[in-house]
Amino acid sequence: MTDYIQDFQGVGLFKKEADRIAEQIKTDTVLKGGVLRWKMGNLVPQDVAEFAKFLGVAVDLKKQAAAFKNAVGKLVRAMIDVEAKETDEERAEREYEMRAVFGPGETVVNIFTGKRYKT
């Protein structure tokens, strides 16, 4: 994780990057209910939320973490739904690509869903 706070204070190596992120926090984020999002709707990363709080934005880091956990849960459920609706052709293509990458006879685990595949 990037330490924007140290960098912003001139202690780290990336002062310009920290200044850029500080400006983005001012201009490109929306705070609603203690949760900070980019204007496009995505949650800001945890290190950016912590930096925003340091800069005086009223971010509730517990609510931010809960929102992130909820977003990840939705993503995993969406991945499971997509996989459940896979056609035979799509499944065969996925299996072919895994064999090409990992070789035959290997076990590959989807780190999000926990599903195991044999190549």
N, C-alpha and C positions, 0 to 999 in steps of 0.2 A: 504494500500500500504506500502511496506517496504521502510524504509529510509536508503538505502545503503550508502548514503553520510555521514550521522551522524555515522553509524556503522563503516564505513571505517576510519573515523577520530578518532575513539575510544570513541565517546560520547555514542553510543548506546550499546545494549547488544550483538550484533551479529557480532563482528569484524571478526571472522573466516569466516563466511558466506559471508560477504562483500568482504573479500580478495579472496575467491573462485570465486565469481561473477566477480570481477575485472580481475582475470586471464582468466576466460571464455570469457570475452569481448575481451581480447587480442588475444586469440587463436581460438575461436569458432564462431566469428561473421564476417559478410561481410557488408561493407558500400558501398551503391550504390545510387548515387543521393541524398545523405543526409539522406537516410533511412537505419536503422540498422536491419539486419536479422541474425538469427542463420544460420550457414553454411547449414543446412538442408532446408533452405528456409523460415521458419516461422519468422514472425516479433517478435522481442524481446518485452517483456512487457514494458509498459510506464515507470515504475520505473527503469528498467534496462537501457532504453534509456536515461533517465535523469542522471543516474549514469555515463554512458558512456560519456555523454557530459561533466560532471564534471571532468572526467579523461582525457579529451582533445580530445576525438573522435569528429569529425566534424558532429555530428548528428543535423539535422534540425528538431526540435521538432514539428513544424507545419506540415512538410511533413510526419513525423512519424505518427502523429495523423490522417492525411488525409489517409495515407496508411492503418492504422488500421480500419478506418471507411469504406473504400472501401472493405477490407477483410471481415468485418462483413456483409456488404451488399451482397457480393457474397455468404457467408454462408447461410444467410437467404433465398436468392433466390434459392439456392440448396435445402434447407429444404422444401421449398414450392413445388419445382419440384418433389422431392422424394415423398412427400405426395400425389401429384396429380396423380402419377403413381402407387400408392398403390393398390394392389389387394384386393378383398373382404376379403380374408383370412387374409391378413396382417392388414387390418382395424379392423376386428373382434378381432384379437389378441391384438392390441393396446387398443381397447375399454375394453376388458376383463382385461388387466393389470391395466388400470386406475381405473376400478371398484374395483379391488382387493386392490389397494393402497388407494384410496380416499373414497371408499364406494359408494353405488348407490345414484343417485339423486344429485350429486355434479357437479358444473361447474368448469372445469379445463381450464386454459388459457395457451396457448403456449406463453411464454414470448418473443420469437423471432419473431413469425409470427403474433401474436395477435389473432389467431384462437381460438374460444371457443368450448369446448366439454362438453357434458352432459353425466355423467356416469350412 
